[in-house]
Amino acid sequence: MIMTQEYDTPGFEGQKHTLVEDGIALVLGTLFVSLGVTLYSHAMLLTGSTAGLAFLIQYSSSWSFGPIFFLLNLPFYALAIIKMGWKFTIKTFTAVALLSAFSEAMPLLVSFEHLNAAYAAILGGCLFGVGILMLFRHRASLGGINILALYLQDRFGIRAGTFQMGVDAVILCIAFALLPWPQVLLSVLGAISMNLILTINHKPGRYVGVS
């Protein structure tokens, strides 16, 4: 899942979020994403970045998404401290832990007798986008490979976007070997839905709350 390095217009001081507001946003944001995870798991779809790796491992093993996603993120927190600071890292760790827990609990709360895969791709992508947007606006993320991309850009001059696209391309190639091709193509549709939500709603200067 993607993250961003900039959250507000540089130099613009907005009204700060309270700790309670940050906590509510982390819970609600990860709830949205966990429902998207449930839709994707049921329809056997996937997304990019660390979440995409978690889906691939889930589909090829007996493990569920929650613990896989939590464990995959562990190596990246040291880089998050270096790159983004302690406050961001603590919020991101909390968001990852909440998403992992909610993803495990969601099948106990929601079940599907019938789920159209195209609908799951679009709605799941939108849920990812809305949830990630809430986390962005409270200076948190779902961590993972995105943090590594920012670190490599600063340390070695490797463009973060290029590295991220390379990782997602590898995930996509592996997906074709593990999943039916319609599921992979629908996953691309879901990624478009998610990025539309972020592109339309996450623009510098539109939101002035800071944490």
Solvent accessible surface area in square Angstrom, and as a share of the most:
residue,aa,sasa,rsa
1,M,6,0.03
2,I,55,0.28
3,M,25,0.11
4,T,32,0.19
5,Q,74,0.33
6,E,104,0.47
7,Y,31,0.12
8,D,16,0.08
9,T,50,0.29
10,P,109,0.68
11,G,80,0.77
12,F,106,0.44
13,E,146,0.66
14,G,16,0.16
15,Q,152,0.67
16,K,138,0.59
17,H,30,0.13
18,T,76,0.44
19,L,156,0.77
20,V,108,0.62
21,E,78,0.35
22,D,9,0.05
23,G,31,0.30
24,I,94,0.48
25,A,4,0.03
26,L,11,0.06
27,V,59,0.34
28,L,76,0.38
29,G,0,0.00
30,T,0,0.00
31,L,66,0.33
32,F,79,0.33
33,V,0,0.00
34,S,0,0.00
35,L,57,0.29
36,G,0,0.00
37,V,4,0.02
38,T,15,0.09
39,L,5,0.03
40,Y,1,0.00
41,S,29,0.19
42,H,94,0.42
43,A,12,0.09
44,M,81,0.36
45,L,0,0.00
46,L,6,0.03
47,T,12,0.07
48,G,19,0.19
49,S,2,0.01
50,T,3,0.01
51,A,0,0.00
52,G,0,0.00
53,L,54,0.27
54,A,0,0.00
55,F,0,0.00
56,L,8,0.04
57,I,69,0.35
58,Q,36,0.16
59,Y,42,0.16
60,S,72,0.47
61,S,55,0.36
62,S,115,0.74
63,W,131,0.46
64,S,45,0.29
65,F,6,0.02
66,G,1,0.01
67,P,49,0.31
68,I,7,0.03
69,F,1,0.00
70,F,57,0.24
71,L,86,0.43
72,L,48,0.24
73,N,0,0.00
74,L,77,0.38
75,P,95,0.60
76,F,30,0.12
77,Y,25,0.09
78,A,63,0.49
79,L,32,0.16
80,A,0,0.00
81,I,54,0.27
82,I,124,0.63
83,K,41,0.17
84,M,41,0.18
85,G,27,0.26
86,W,164,0.58
87,K,122,0.52
88,F,12,0.05
89,T,7,0.04
90,I,105,0.53
91,K,17,0.07
92,T,0,0.00
93,F,87,0.36
94,T,49,0.28
95,A,0,0.00
96,V,0,0.00
97,A,33,0.26
98,L,41,0.20
99,L,0,0.00
100,S,10,0.07
101,A,57,0.44
102,F,44,0.19
103,S,9,0.06
104,E,79,0.35
105,A,40,0.31
106,M,15,0.07
107,P,80,0.51
108,L,155,0.77
109,L,138,0.69
110,V,47,0.27
111,S,101,0.65
112,F,53,0.22
113,E,185,0.83
114,H,151,0.68
115,L,28,0.14
116,N,81,0.42
117,A,25,0.19
118,A,39,0.31
119,Y,124,0.47
120,A,0,0.00
121,A,0,0.00
122,I,78,0.39
123,L,62,0.31
124,G,0,0.00
125,G,0,0.00
126,C,38,0.23
127,L,18,0.09
128,F,2,0.01
129,G,0,0.00
130,V,50,0.29
131,G,0,0.00
132,I,3,0.01
133,L,17,0.08
134,M,46,0.20
135,L,0,0.00
136,F,3,0.01
137,R,65,0.24
138,H,20,0.09
139,R,88,0.32
140,A,0,0.00
141,S,1,0.00
142,L,7,0.03
143,G,2,0.02
144,G,0,0.00
145,I,11,0.06
146,N,9,0.04
147,I,1,0.00
148,L,46,0.23
149,A,4,0.03
150,L,18,0.09
151,Y,56,0.21
152,L,27,0.14
153,Q,67,0.30
154,D,91,0.47
155,R,144,0.53
156,F,123,0.51
157,G,58,0.56
158,I,76,0.38
159,R,177,0.65
160,A,16,0.12
161,G,45,0.44
162,T,75,0.44
163,F,50,0.21
164,Q,20,0.09
165,M,134,0.60
166,G,36,0.35
167,V,26,0.15
168,D,46,0.24
169,A,51,0.39
170,V,87,0.50
171,I,4,0.02
172,L,65,0.32
173,C,91,0.54
174,I,73,0.37
175,A,0,0.00
176,F,98,0.41
177,A,89,0.69
178,L,83,0.41
179,L,9,0.04
180,P,76,0.48
181,W,163,0.57
182,P,55,0.34
183,Q,35,0.16
184,V,0,0.00
185,L,93,0.46
186,L,38,0.19
187,S,6,0.04
188,V,64,0.37
189,L,63,0.31
190,G,1,0.01
191,A,33,0.26
192,I,93,0.47
193,S,12,0.07
194,M,10,0.04
195,N,59,0.30
196,L,97,0.48
197,I,36,0.18
198,L,11,0.06
199,T,84,0.49
200,I,99,0.50
201,N,53,0.27
202,H,41,0.18
203,K,91,0.39
204,P,103,0.65
205,G,46,0.44
206,R,148,0.54
207,Y,67,0.25
208,V,67,0.38
209,G,11,0.11
210,V,11,0.06
211,S,16,0.10
